[in-house]
Amino acid sequence: MLADAGTYLAEHPALRDAYVTDVHPVVDVEAAFSAALAPRPGQLKIAVDMT
């Protein structure tokens, strides 16, 4: 399912630019979860880059 989501976002970059405000590499997944637990003003979606 995550691979499908990544493919979909790659095919529709306008969605990514409009909704994803933070991208963390998979090796830094803990930071992604920390950001999700303590959202800041203007934060929308957080993505984890699996590449």
NUDOGU-50283 format. One record per atom (N, C-alpha, C): residue number from 1; chain; atom name; x, y, z. Coordinates in pm, 1 decimal, always signed. Each point is the difference from the previous one (the first is absolute). Layout:
NUDOGU-50283
<rec pos="NUM" unit="A" site="CA" x="X" y="Y" z="Z"/>
...
end
This chain:
NUDOGU-50283
<rec pos="1" unit="A" site="N" x="+81.7" y="-118.9" z="+0.0"/>
<rec pos="1" unit="A" site="CA" x="-81.7" y="+118.9" z="+0.0"/>
<rec pos="1" unit="A" site="C" x="+86.8" y="+126.3" z="+0.0"/>
<rec pos="2" unit="A" site="N" x="+107.0" y="+3.8" z="+78.1"/>
<rec pos="2" unit="A" site="CA" x="+86.6" y="+117.9" z="+1.3"/>
<rec pos="2" unit="A" site="C" x="+66.5" y="+23.2" z="-134.5"/>
<rec pos="3" unit="A" site="N" x="+37.6" y="-107.8" z="-67.5"/>
<rec pos="3" unit="A" site="CA" x="+60.8" y="+14.5" z="-132.6"/>
<rec pos="3" unit="A" site="C" x="-100.2" y="+61.7" z="-96.5"/>
<rec pos="4" unit="A" site="N" x="-125.8" y="-42.6" z="+9.1"/>
<rec pos="4" unit="A" site="CA" x="-104.5" y="+56.6" z="-85.6"/>
<rec pos="4" unit="A" site="C" x="-17.7" y="+149.3" z="+26.9"/>
<rec pos="5" unit="A" site="N" x="+3.6" y="+37.5" z="+125.2"/>
<rec pos="5" unit="A" site="CA" x="-14.1" y="+141.2" z="+34.9"/>
<rec pos="5" unit="A" site="C" x="+116.6" y="+81.6" z="-54.9"/>
<rec pos="6" unit="A" site="N" x="+120.4" y="-53.8" z="+10.9"/>
<rec pos="6" unit="A" site="CA" x="+116.9" y="+69.2" z="-54.7"/>
<rec pos="6" unit="A" site="C" x="-8.2" y="+15.2" z="-150.0"/>
<rec pos="7" unit="A" site="N" x="-44.8" y="-104.0" z="-66.3"/>
<rec pos="7" unit="A" site="CA" x="-16.7" y="+5.9" z="-145.5"/>
<rec pos="7" unit="A" site="C" x="-104.4" y="+104.3" z="-37.4"/>
<rec pos="8" unit="A" site="N" x="-110.3" y="-0.4" z="+71.9"/>
<rec pos="8" unit="A" site="CA" x="-106.9" y="+95.7" z="-27.2"/>
<rec pos="8" unit="A" site="C" x="+49.3" y="+143.7" z="+17.6"/>
<rec pos="9" unit="A" site="N" x="+71.8" y="+25.3" z="+108.8"/>
<rec pos="9" unit="A" site="CA" x="+53.1" y="+135.1" z="+21.2"/>
<rec pos="9" unit="A" site="C" x="+101.3" y="+37.8" z="-106.6"/>
<rec pos="10" unit="A" site="N" x="+81.2" y="-94.9" z="-45.1"/>
<rec pos="10" unit="A" site="CA" x="+97.0" y="+28.6" z="-106.1"/>
<rec pos="10" unit="A" site="C" x="-70.9" y="+38.0" z="-129.7"/>
<rec pos="11" unit="A" site="N" x="-115.3" y="-61.2" z="-24.7"/>
<rec pos="11" unit="A" site="CA" x="-77.1" y="+28.3" z="-120.8"/>
<rec pos="11" unit="A" site="C" x="-82.0" y="+128.9" z="+11.3"/>
<rec pos="12" unit="A" site="N" x="-21.9" y="+48.0" z="+121.7"/>
<rec pos="12" unit="A" site="CA" x="-81.0" y="+119.5" z="+24.5"/>
<rec pos="12" unit="A" site="C" x="+74.9" y="+95.5" z="+93.6"/>
<rec pos="13" unit="A" site="N" x="+108.6" y="+59.8" z="-48.2"/>
<rec pos="13" unit="A" site="CA" x="+82.6" y="+83.7" z="+88.5"/>
<rec pos="13" unit="A" site="C" x="-73.0" y="+121.2" z="+56.9"/>
<rec pos="14" unit="A" site="N" x="-104.4" y="+47.5" z="-65.9"/>
<rec pos="14" unit="A" site="CA" x="-73.8" y="+114.6" z="+53.8"/>
<rec pos="14" unit="A" site="C" x="-64.4" y="-34.2" z="+133.1"/>
<rec pos="15" unit="A" site="N" x="-44.8" y="-123.9" z="+15.8"/>
<rec pos="15" unit="A" site="CA" x="-57.6" y="-41.6" z="+128.5"/>
<rec pos="15" unit="A" site="C" x="+105.5" y="+4.2" z="+109.4"/>
<rec pos="16" unit="A" site="N" x="+117.1" y="-52.0" z="-32.1"/>
<rec pos="16" unit="A" site="CA" x="+108.8" y="-0.5" z="+98.0"/>
<rec pos="16" unit="A" site="C" x="+34.2" y="+141.9" z="+40.9"/>
<rec pos="17" unit="A" site="N" x="+11.9" y="+88.0" z="-97.0"/>
<rec pos="17" unit="A" site="CA" x="+38.4" y="+138.2" z="+29.7"/>
<rec pos="17" unit="A" site="C" x="-106.8" y="+72.8" z="+80.7"/>
<rec pos="18" unit="A" site="N" x="-126.3" y="-37.3" z="-19.0"/>
<rec pos="18" unit="A" site="CA" x="-109.4" y="+68.0" z="+69.7"/>
<rec pos="18" unit="A" site="C" x="-24.4" y="-53.2" z="+141.1"/>
<rec pos="19" unit="A" site="N" x="+28.5" y="-126.8" z="+22.6"/>
<rec pos="19" unit="A" site="CA" x="-39.5" y="-62.1" z="+127.1"/>
<rec pos="19" unit="A" site="C" x="+114.7" y="-47.1" z="+88.5"/>
<rec pos="20" unit="A" site="N" x="+112.8" y="-33.8" z="-57.9"/>
<rec pos="20" unit="A" site="CA" x="+110.9" y="-54.2" z="+78.6"/>
<rec pos="20" unit="A" site="C" x="+92.9" y="+114.2" z="+38.3"/>
<rec pos="21" unit="A" site="N" x="+11.0" y="+22.7" z="+129.5"/>
<rec pos="21" unit="A" site="CA" x="+86.1" y="+109.2" z="+46.8"/>
<rec pos="21" unit="A" site="C" x="+133.4" y="-49.1" z="+54.1"/>
<rec pos="22" unit="A" site="N" x="+9.2" y="-129.3" z="+30.5"/>
<rec pos="22" unit="A" site="CA" x="+122.7" y="-54.8" z="+56.0"/>
<rec pos="22" unit="A" site="C" x="+27.4" y="-136.3" z="-61.6"/>
<rec pos="23" unit="A" site="N" x="+124.6" y="-21.6" z="-39.5"/>
<rec pos="23" unit="A" site="CA" x="+41.8" y="-130.9" z="-51.7"/>
<rec pos="23" unit="A" site="C" x="+123.5" y="-42.6" z="+78.5"/>
<rec pos="24" unit="A" site="N" x="-6.9" y="-118.7" z="+57.5"/>
<rec pos="24" unit="A" site="CA" x="+112.0" y="-54.0" z="+77.4"/>
<rec pos="24" unit="A" site="C" x="+48.3" y="-128.6" z="-66.2"/>
<rec pos="25" unit="A" site="N" x="+130.4" y="-20.7" z="-6.5"/>
<rec pos="25" unit="A" site="CA" x="+49.7" y="-127.5" z="-52.8"/>
<rec pos="25" unit="A" site="C" x="-35.9" y="-112.6" z="+95.6"/>
<rec pos="26" unit="A" site="N" x="-10.7" y="-120.2" z="-52.8"/>
<rec pos="26" unit="A" site="CA" x="-40.6" y="-114.1" z="+81.6"/>
<rec pos="26" unit="A" site="C" x="+95.1" y="-21.8" z="+118.2"/>
<rec pos="27" unit="A" site="N" x="+125.6" y="+34.8" z="-14.7"/>
<rec pos="27" unit="A" site="CA" x="+95.0" y="-16.6" z="+111.1"/>
<rec pos="27" unit="A" site="C" x="-28.8" y="+97.8" z="+114.3"/>
<rec pos="28" unit="A" site="N" x="-83.3" y="+100.7" z="-26.7"/>
<rec pos="28" unit="A" site="CA" x="-35.4" y="+99.3" z="+101.1"/>
<rec pos="28" unit="A" site="C" x="-149.9" y="-5.3" z="+31.1"/>
<rec pos="29" unit="A" site="N" x="-56.6" y="-122.0" z="-5.0"/>
<rec pos="29" unit="A" site="CA" x="-143.4" y="-16.4" z="+20.5"/>
<rec pos="29" unit="A" site="C" x="-43.4" y="+47.0" z="+139.4"/>
<rec pos="30" unit="A" site="N" x="+87.3" y="-8.5" z="+95.4"/>
<rec pos="30" unit="A" site="CA" x="-33.3" y="+45.9" z="+135.0"/>
<rec pos="30" unit="A" site="C" x="-30.9" y="+149.7" z="+1.0"/>
<rec pos="31" unit="A" site="N" x="+74.9" y="+77.2" z="-77.9"/>
<rec pos="31" unit="A" site="CA" x="-26.9" y="+143.8" z="-8.9"/>
<rec pos="31" unit="A" site="C" x="-134.8" y="+26.5" z="-65.8"/>
<rec pos="32" unit="A" site="N" x="-37.1" y="-82.4" z="-97.2"/>
<rec pos="32" unit="A" site="CA" x="-130.4" y="+15.3" z="-65.1"/>
<rec pos="32" unit="A" site="C" x="-112.1" y="-23.0" z="+101.0"/>
<rec pos="33" unit="A" site="N" x="+13.2" y="-102.6" z="+81.3"/>
<rec pos="33" unit="A" site="CA" x="-101.9" y="-27.2" z="+101.0"/>
<rec pos="33" unit="A" site="C" x="-2.9" y="+110.0" z="+106.1"/>
<rec pos="34" unit="A" site="N" x="+115.4" y="+49.3" z="+37.3"/>
<rec pos="34" unit="A" site="CA" x="+4.1" y="+109.4" z="+98.0"/>
<rec pos="34" unit="A" site="C" x="-69.3" y="+124.0" z="-54.1"/>
<rec pos="35" unit="A" site="N" x="+23.4" y="+30.4" z="-127.1"/>
<rec pos="35" unit="A" site="CA" x="-65.2" y="+116.0" z="-62.0"/>
<rec pos="35" unit="A" site="C" x="-151.6" y="-20.4" z="-5.3"/>
<rec pos="36" unit="A" site="N" x="-43.5" y="-121.1" z="-26.8"/>
<rec pos="36" unit="A" site="CA" x="-143.1" y="-28.1" z="-6.4"/>
<rec pos="36" unit="A" site="C" x="-65.2" y="+13.0" z="+138.1"/>
<rec pos="37" unit="A" site="N" x="+73.5" y="-34.0" z="+103.0"/>
<rec pos="37" unit="A" site="CA" x="-54.5" y="+8.2" z="+136.3"/>
<rec pos="37" unit="A" site="C" x="-5.0" y="+142.3" z="+54.0"/>
<rec pos="38" unit="A" site="N" x="+82.6" y="+87.1" z="-55.2"/>
<rec pos="38" unit="A" site="CA" x="+5.0" y="+138.8" z="+46.9"/>
<rec pos="38" unit="A" site="C" x="-5.9" y="+94.3" z="-120.5"/>
<rec pos="39" unit="A" site="N" x="-115.9" y="+6.0" z="-66.9"/>
<rec pos="39" unit="A" site="CA" x="-9.6" y="+82.0" z="-120.3"/>
<rec pos="39" unit="A" site="C" x="+22.4" y="+148.2" z="+29.3"/>
<rec pos="40" unit="A" site="N" x="+55.5" y="+66.4" z="-96.8"/>
<rec pos="40" unit="A" site="CA" x="+23.9" y="+143.4" z="+10.6"/>
<rec pos="40" unit="A" site="C" x="-97.3" y="+72.7" z="-92.6"/>
<rec pos="41" unit="A" site="N" x="-22.5" y="+128.2" z="+19.1"/>
<rec pos="41" unit="A" site="CA" x="-91.0" y="+74.0" z="-88.3"/>
<rec pos="41" unit="A" site="C" x="+44.9" y="-13.2" z="-146.1"/>
<rec pos="42" unit="A" site="N" x="-94.4" y="-26.4" z="-86.7"/>
<rec pos="42" unit="A" site="CA" x="+29.0" y="-12.2" z="-142.3"/>
<rec pos="42" unit="A" site="C" x="+40.8" y="-139.1" z="-45.1"/>
<rec pos="43" unit="A" site="N" x="+22.2" y="-88.9" z="+94.4"/>
<rec pos="43" unit="A" site="CA" x="+38.6" y="-137.4" z="-35.0"/>
<rec pos="43" unit="A" site="C" x="-120.3" y="-75.5" z="-52.6"/>
<rec pos="44" unit="A" site="N" x="+17.8" y="-67.4" z="-112.3"/>
<rec pos="44" unit="A" site="CA" x="-106.7" y="-81.1" z="-56.2"/>
<rec pos="44" unit="A" site="C" x="+38.5" y="-146.6" z="+9.4"/>
<rec pos="45" unit="A" site="N" x="+33.8" y="-61.1" z="-110.4"/>
<rec pos="45" unit="A" site="CA" x="+35.2" y="-141.3" z="-1.9"/>
<rec pos="45" unit="A" site="C" x="+150.4" y="-18.9" z="+15.4"/>
<rec pos="46" unit="A" site="N" x="+36.2" y="-108.8" z="+63.4"/>
<rec pos="46" unit="A" site="CA" x="+140.1" y="-39.5" z="+15.5"/>
<rec pos="46" unit="A" site="C" x="+19.3" y="-127.8" z="-79.5"/>
<rec pos="47" unit="A" site="N" x="+103.3" y="-2.1" z="-80.3"/>
<rec pos="47" unit="A" site="CA" x="+28.2" y="-117.7" z="-81.2"/>
<rec pos="47" unit="A" site="C" x="+132.5" y="-60.3" z="+41.1"/>
<rec pos="48" unit="A" site="N" x="+10.0" y="-130.9" z="-15.9"/>
<rec pos="48" unit="A" site="CA" x="+124.4" y="-71.6" z="+22.7"/>
<rec pos="48" unit="A" site="C" x="+48.7" y="-49.6" z="-135.2"/>
<rec pos="49" unit="A" site="N" x="+118.3" y="+45.8" z="-38.9"/>
<rec pos="49" unit="A" site="CA" x="+58.7" y="-39.8" z="-129.0"/>
<rec pos="49" unit="A" site="C" x="+63.8" y="-137.4" z="+15.5"/>
<rec pos="50" unit="A" site="N" x="-56.1" y="-96.8" z="-68.4"/>
<rec pos="50" unit="A" site="CA" x="+44.2" y="-138.6" z="+14.9"/>
<rec pos="50" unit="A" site="C" x="+116.4" y="-36.3" z="-92.3"/>
<rec pos="51" unit="A" site="N" x="+50.6" y="+95.2" z="-77.5"/>
<rec pos="51" unit="A" site="CA" x="+111.6" y="-30.6" z="-90.9"/>
<rec pos="51" unit="A" site="C" x="+133.1" y="+16.4" z="+66.7"/>
end
